[in-house]
Amino acid sequence: MKVFPRVIINACLNRVRNDGFFFDTEFLLLAERSGYSIEQIPSDCYDMKKNILKVFSYILEESIGLLTLRLRLLFRG
């Protein structure tokens, strides 16, 4: 679960390009890069469905998203 103050949403949401699984990671990275601090609060989370194919597709999407974001920030600042 992720919770953001409205000021961070207003400042960073328009810069997020991904609308899939990588969305939250991109949002967090852009917020941190904009100078906002990220605080982690532990919580319990239970995933009822375990599907190994989904895990691999999530890993692939996350990797592609990280590479794309890295290139975008490198060339556009």
For each residue, the residues with C-beta under 8 A, 3 or more apart:
1: 43 45
2: 24 27 28
3:
4: 8 9 27 31
5: 8 9
6: 9 10
7: 10 11
8: 4 5 11 12 31 36
9: 4 5 6 12 13
10: 6 7 13
11: 7 8 31 34 36
12: 8 9 15 16 27 30 31 34 36
13: 9 10 16 27
14:
15: 12 30
16: 12 13 23 26 27 30
17: 26 68 72
18: 22 23 26 65 68
19: 23
20: 23 61 65
21: 58 61 62 65
22: 18 25 26 61 62 64 65 66 69
23: 16 18 19 20 26 27
24: 2 27 28
25: 22 28 29 62 65 66
26: 16 17 18 22 23 29 30 65 69
27: 2 4 12 13 16 23 24 30 31
28: 2 24 25 31 32 38
29: 25 26 32 33 69
30: 12 15 16 26 27 33 34
31: 4 8 11 12 27 28 34 36 38
32: 28 29 35 36 37 38
33: 29 30 73
34: 11 12 30 31
35: 32
36: 8 11 12 31 32
37: 32
38: 28 31 32
39:
40:
41:
42:
43: 1
44:
45: 1
46:
47: 50
48:
49: 54
50: 47
51: 54 55
52: 55 56
53: 56 57
54: 49 51 57 58
55: 51 52 58 59
56: 52 53 59 60
57: 53 54 60 61
58: 21 54 55 61 62
59: 55 56 62 63
60: 56 57 63 64
61: 20 21 22 57 58 64 65
62: 21 22 25 58 59 65 66
63: 59 60 66 67
64: 22 60 61 67 68
65: 18 20 21 22 25 26 61 62 68 69
66: 22 25 62 63 69 70
67: 63 64 70 71
68: 17 18 64 65 71 72
69: 22 26 29 65 66 72 73
70: 66 67 73 74
71: 67 68 74 75
72: 17 68 69 75 76
73: 33 69 70 76 77
74: 70 71
75: 71 72
76: 72 73
77: 73
